[in-house]
Amino acid sequence: MASLKKLAGQTLWYGMSNIAAKLLNQILTPIVTRVLNMPAGIADYGNFNVVMAFISFVNVVFTYGMETAYFRFSASGTDRNKLFQTTFASLLVSTILLSTLLIIFRVPISHLVWLDGHPEYVTWCVGIIAFDTLAAIPFARLRQEERPRKYAFTRVAGIVVNIVLTIYFLQWCPTHLSAEPGNKFTIWFNQNNSAGFMLLANLAASAFTFLLLIGEWISFRFRFDSELWKKIIVYSAPMVVIGLGGMVNETFDRIMLPRLLPVSALDASIAVGIYGANYRISIFITLFITAFRMSAEPFFFGQSSDKNAPKTYARVMKWFVIVLCFAFLFTSMYMDIWKYFVGTAYRSGLGVVPILLAANVCLGIYYNLAVWYKITDRMNMGMLITFIGAAITLVLNFIFIPHYGMYACAWATLAAYSSMMVISYFMGQKYFPVPYNVRKLLAYLGVMLALFFTHRLVMSMTDKVFVRLITASVFMYLFIKLVIAAEKKELEKMPFIGSYISQMGKKAE
């Protein structure tokens, strides 16, 4: 129980920082989707989503699994200062080389990522990737040393910079610069578009975040241990393949969508913009997943030598699934509220949100299951599972996007993540058995789906928003009551909530 309390406490801090960051970043969605509400603006937003998808891919290559390797070797007793110096030096050298190569070929790359006429945007993208890469090990150091407060502050501060600059470029500048048409800044501003301005805001945020981490990297002295580096590379190299496969599942739909839709380039970009905006609504679940991963990865490695580790992992899984079910219901059943997070011009894509939410539930469970191949050093197994998921994503999108557009993207994502979840479970039980209470987990997921579809039935029968919201609230209450009844004994042992649950039980008696 003590280890779970520790994980819960750290998840709370990482969770709060990620929740705050995501919610702050979410402020941009209603602003951007209302400012960019004309076809050209929606297309710019679509192009921005495509570029950010490419950035995600390149970032995997730039970091080549060093963050996970840092946790793995730190947990195995490697000198942490030597580990930091070696991993940071490796990333610094490779980042300089790769960044230089991309900048040299920025013109042909700009055509590939739909930034024709703006090769400087590729340079800005490289800057984003470079700063994010160099911040990876300092952030990992904060997590390994269990300093979530510094981690939280740094993450949130970077998001705030991004928000302020995005609002400045998209709202303030168009209004105020029109009065000074001959100004040099006005001329420069008019030569760029909304996608470029959002990239510039992200670049400034990434640079600012890296500077805030100066306390973590200022001690760097290029003390490179070649023997240690070879061991790290052997471990981390498969993470590149796993990471690229993961990015195929996570972002490649936004790259394939504009290329496979049988419509004009403008309409294709608009479709990506609408899909990308609605994808952000499903972020409520992904922020829980991200928060959990931030604390769980070092926790799992730290617990791996404990003889009770499998039981601990099983309990973690149970509570994680409960949280995911709650997040799914809270988001999907209150869509009458969440729809206002995107502008009216983007709401034609709201139908993909529940599908993406279900996909992210499967993804969260998969990340929890994936502990078996990380702590047993069977990264090749992780590669295989990722390949299968990526193949499903590519094949389904290729076949169905021309016919079903963004809905094909959403269903392909669900198919890929659910397949990876199932495969990982059965393979994991063979190589690292964990006593998951599968029946209880399936029961929670079944109740989640039953409540969702019942609520959908109610929605189809009435247009009255207050009836829909009241029904959603009743169903949320029923789910919470179910969890309390099923997990009462364990809840009573938890701090804060335990005394409340006990009092509820006494009143019921």
RACOR-V59700 format. One record per residue. N is the residue number from 1. RES is the residue in three letters. SS is DSSP state (a for helix, b for strand, c for the rest). Layout:
((N RES SS) (N RES SS))
This chain:
((1 MET c) (2 ALA a) (3 SER a) (4 LEU a) (5 LYS a) (6 LYS a) (7 LEU a) (8 ALA a) (9 GLY a) (10 GLN a) (11 THR a) (12 LEU a) (13 TRP a) (14 TYR a) (15 GLY a) (16 MET a) (17 SER a) (18 ASN a) (19 ILE a) (20 ALA a) (21 ALA a) (22 LYS a) (23 LEU a) (24 LEU a) (25 ASN a) (26 GLN a) (27 ILE a) (28 LEU a) (29 THR a) (30 PRO a) (31 ILE a) (32 VAL a) (33 THR a) (34 ARG a) (35 VAL a) (36 LEU c) (37 ASN c) (38 MET c) (39 PRO a) (40 ALA a) (41 GLY a) (42 ILE a) (43 ALA a) (44 ASP a) (45 TYR a) (46 GLY a) (47 ASN a) (48 PHE a) (49 ASN a) (50 VAL a) (51 VAL a) (52 MET a) (53 ALA a) (54 PHE a) (55 ILE a) (56 SER a) (57 PHE a) (58 VAL a) (59 ASN a) (60 VAL a) (61 VAL a) (62 PHE a) (63 THR a) (64 TYR c) (65 GLY c) (66 MET a) (67 GLU a) (68 THR a) (69 ALA a) (70 TYR a) (71 PHE a) (72 ARG a) (73 PHE a) (74 SER a) (75 ALA a) (76 SER c) (77 GLY c) (78 THR c) (79 ASP c) (80 ARG a) (81 ASN a) (82 LYS a) (83 LEU a) (84 PHE a) (85 GLN a) (86 THR a) (87 THR a) (88 PHE a) (89 ALA a) (90 SER a) (91 LEU a) (92 LEU a) (93 VAL a) (94 SER a) (95 THR a) (96 ILE a) (97 LEU a) (98 LEU a) (99 SER a) (100 THR a) (101 LEU a) (102 LEU a) (103 ILE a) (104 ILE a) (105 PHE c) (106 ARG a) (107 VAL a) (108 PRO a) (109 ILE a) (110 SER a) (111 HIS a) (112 LEU a) (113 VAL c) (114 TRP c) (115 LEU c) (116 ASP c) (117 GLY c) (118 HIS c) (119 PRO a) (120 GLU a) (121 TYR a) (122 VAL a) (123 THR a) (124 TRP a) (125 CYS a) (126 VAL a) (127 GLY a) (128 ILE a) (129 ILE a) (130 ALA a) (131 PHE a) (132 ASP a) (133 THR a) (134 LEU a) (135 ALA a) (136 ALA a) (137 ILE a) (138 PRO a) (139 PHE a) (140 ALA a) (141 ARG a) (142 LEU a) (143 ARG a) (144 GLN a) (145 GLU c) (146 GLU c) (147 ARG c) (148 PRO a) (149 ARG a) (150 LYS a) (151 TYR a) (152 ALA a) (153 PHE a) (154 THR a) (155 ARG a) (156 VAL a) (157 ALA a) (158 GLY a) (159 ILE a) (160 VAL a) (161 VAL a) (162 ASN a) (163 ILE a) (164 VAL a) (165 LEU a) (166 THR a) (167 ILE a) (168 TYR a) (169 PHE a) (170 LEU a) (171 GLN a) (172 TRP a) (173 CYS a) (174 PRO a) (175 THR a) (176 HIS a) (177 LEU a) (178 SER a) (179 ALA a) (180 GLU c) (181 PRO c) (182 GLY c) (183 ASN c) (184 LYS a) (185 PHE a) (186 THR a) (187 ILE a) (188 TRP a) (189 PHE a) (190 ASN a) (191 GLN c) (192 ASN c) (193 ASN c) (194 SER a) (195 ALA a) (196 GLY a) (197 PHE a) (198 MET a) (199 LEU a) (200 LEU a) (201 ALA a) (202 ASN a) (203 LEU a) (204 ALA a) (205 ALA a) (206 SER a) (207 ALA a) (208 PHE a) (209 THR a) (210 PHE a) (211 LEU a) (212 LEU a) (213 LEU c) (214 ILE a) (215 GLY a) (216 GLU a) (217 TRP a) (218 ILE c) (219 SER c) (220 PHE c) (221 ARG c) (222 PHE c) (223 ARG c) (224 PHE c) (225 ASP c) (226 SER a) (227 GLU a) (228 LEU a) (229 TRP a) (230 LYS a) (231 LYS a) (232 ILE a) (233 ILE a) (234 VAL a) (235 TYR a) (236 SER a) (237 ALA a) (238 PRO a) (239 MET a) (240 VAL a) (241 VAL a) (242 ILE a) (243 GLY a) (244 LEU a) (245 GLY a) (246 GLY a) (247 MET a) (248 VAL a) (249 ASN a) (250 GLU a) (251 THR a) (252 PHE a) (253 ASP a) (254 ARG a) (255 ILE a) (256 MET a) (257 LEU a) (258 PRO a) (259 ARG a) (260 LEU a) (261 LEU c) (262 PRO c) (263 VAL c) (264 SER c) (265 ALA a) (266 LEU a) (267 ASP a) (268 ALA a) (269 SER a) (270 ILE a) (271 ALA a) (272 VAL a) (273 GLY a) (274 ILE a) (275 TYR a) (276 GLY a) (277 ALA a) (278 ASN a) (279 TYR a) (280 ARG a) (281 ILE a) (282 SER a) (283 ILE a) (284 PHE a) (285 ILE a) (286 THR a) (287 LEU a) (288 PHE a) (289 ILE a) (290 THR a) (291 ALA a) (292 PHE a) (293 ARG a) (294 MET a) (295 SER a) (296 ALA a) (297 GLU a) (298 PRO a) (299 PHE a) (300 PHE a) (301 PHE a) (302 GLY a) (303 GLN a) (304 SER c) (305 SER c) (306 ASP c) (307 LYS c) (308 ASN c) (309 ALA a) (310 PRO a) (311 LYS a) (312 THR a) (313 TYR a) (314 ALA a) (315 ARG a) (316 VAL a) (317 MET a) (318 LYS a) (319 TRP a) (320 PHE a) (321 VAL a) (322 ILE a) (323 VAL a) (324 LEU a) (325 CYS a) (326 PHE a) (327 ALA a) (328 PHE a) (329 LEU a) (330 PHE a) (331 THR a) (332 SER a) (333 MET c) (334 TYR c) (335 MET a) (336 ASP a) (337 ILE a) (338 TRP a) (339 LYS a) (340 TYR a) (341 PHE a) (342 VAL c) (343 GLY c) (344 THR a) (345 ALA a) (346 TYR a) (347 ARG a) (348 SER a) (349 GLY a) (350 LEU a) (351 GLY a) (352 VAL a) (353 VAL a) (354 PRO a) (355 ILE a) (356 LEU a) (357 LEU a) (358 ALA a) (359 ALA a) (360 ASN a) (361 VAL a) (362 CYS a) (363 LEU a) (364 GLY a) (365 ILE a) (366 TYR a) (367 TYR a) (368 ASN a) (369 LEU a) (370 ALA c) (371 VAL a) (372 TRP a) (373 TYR a) (374 LYS a) (375 ILE a) (376 THR c) (377 ASP c) (378 ARG c) (379 MET a) (380 ASN a) (381 MET a) (382 GLY a) (383 MET a) (384 LEU a) (385 ILE a) (386 THR a) (387 PHE a) (388 ILE a) (389 GLY a) (390 ALA a) (391 ALA a) (392 ILE a) (393 THR a) (394 LEU a) (395 VAL a) (396 LEU a) (397 ASN a) (398 PHE a) (399 ILE a) (400 PHE a) (401 ILE a) (402 PRO a) (403 HIS a) (404 TYR a) (405 GLY c) (406 MET a) (407 TYR a) (408 ALA a) (409 CYS a) (410 ALA a) (411 TRP a) (412 ALA a) (413 THR a) (414 LEU a) (415 ALA a) (416 ALA a) (417 TYR a) (418 SER a) (419 SER a) (420 MET a) (421 MET a) (422 VAL a) (423 ILE a) (424 SER a) (425 TYR a) (426 PHE a) (427 MET a) (428 GLY a) (429 GLN a) (430 LYS a) (431 TYR a) (432 PHE c) (433 PRO c) (434 VAL c) (435 PRO c) (436 TYR c) (437 ASN c) (438 VAL a) (439 ARG a) (440 LYS a) (441 LEU a) (442 LEU a) (443 ALA a) (444 TYR a) (445 LEU a) (446 GLY a) (447 VAL a) (448 MET a) (449 LEU a) (450 ALA a) (451 LEU a) (452 PHE a) (453 PHE a) (454 THR a) (455 HIS a) (456 ARG a) (457 LEU a) (458 VAL a) (459 MET a) (460 SER a) (461 MET a) (462 THR c) (463 ASP c) (464 LYS c) (465 VAL a) (466 PHE a) (467 VAL a) (468 ARG a) (469 LEU a) (470 ILE a) (471 THR a) (472 ALA a) (473 SER a) (474 VAL a) (475 PHE a) (476 MET a) (477 TYR a) (478 LEU a) (479 PHE a) (480 ILE a) (481 LYS a) (482 LEU a) (483 VAL a) (484 ILE a) (485 ALA a) (486 ALA a) (487 GLU c) (488 LYS a) (489 LYS a) (490 GLU a) (491 LEU a) (492 GLU a) (493 LYS c) (494 MET c) (495 PRO c) (496 PHE c) (497 ILE a) (498 GLY a) (499 SER a) (500 TYR a) (501 ILE a) (502 SER a) (503 GLN a) (504 MET a) (505 GLY a) (506 LYS a) (507 LYS a) (508 ALA a) (509 GLU c))
